[in-house]
């Protein structure tokens, strides 16, 4: 991972009350006078880790990392009430203002790309650039691919473990079958299901599977938060007005400098979505690289760092 910058020193750490009982964990690294960038994590519900800062030159960027509602160290942990895409978009504005930032770069992969696009669609004047990876447009076809049929055919071994907690008669709609168990009264069942859900996604995200990286997905606490927030979003069509809504918003942010980095062998968010976005938004650079889904896959990491190095020069 020599392509990444060294770990950054922390500049500041905040707890930000955004209303509805939600408090967000936000921290900053890099240079206080650097170009501001906000890092949007995946899931939803995945949380950020300090390593996400390593995609930025610490001398040129002020990196803002935040755990979205219910995720990571934000509280209430795993909270599903008042937790929608539009709440997360609103939180970005609250955070931006609280930090005294007029406009910022936006960096996000997977669900982080979804949220970046939703934010740019509604607040295009606040976005200096967009660096998007492993594109997820939250369309029904993408959710179906990941949790019903598609990825199942590439990873039949991991899939067997994913469907194991659900009785055969309910496997025709796995997202809803999981949702009822993740939000049900039986704590032990909810934990078993959360781990199966979380491990499924963790098992298929890298071009070369790394057993060590799976450990986090297997932790009870992480799995409960990650699975329940993801499932909550996906049974609600990620709170978009209609399927494919993001693709219809491109005119709002077409002018924003952007790069789309996509792994050819991404089985979590297959390249169809990045391709559809590229077709709708040819102005954005498009890089289809030999990699899977994970931002740590070497070709993805290299492309992301090239992009952030380039965007650092954009005037605020
Ligand atoms: N969700 C894909 C996603 O955003 C459909 C995602 N997958 N794994 C992650 O995010 C983490 C690495 C952040 C846990």
Boltz pocket constraint, residues with backbone or C-beta under 6 A from the ligand:
constraints:
  - pocket:
      binder: B
      contacts: [[A, 41], [A, 42], [A, 43], [A, 44], [A, 46], [A, 47], [A, 109], [A, 110], [A, 111], [A, 112], [A, 136], [A, 146], [A, 201], [A, 205], [A, 268]]
      max_distance: 6.0
